[in-house]
């Protein structure tokens, strides 16, 4: 997991380094939204189980 995060960070810093700031922001937002969506579905599934 830490490796994936490190790879993300490297990709981000490369994007920002090339002056492509917006793609980096979009990339981060997509990651965050994916994470939130996953947590949401997990909590819904947990609620259905109980």
PyMOL commands that set and color helices and strands:
alter all, ss='L'
color gray80, all
select helices_A, chain A and resi 2-17+21-49
alter helices_A, ss='H'
color red, helices_A
deselect
rebuild
show_as cartoon
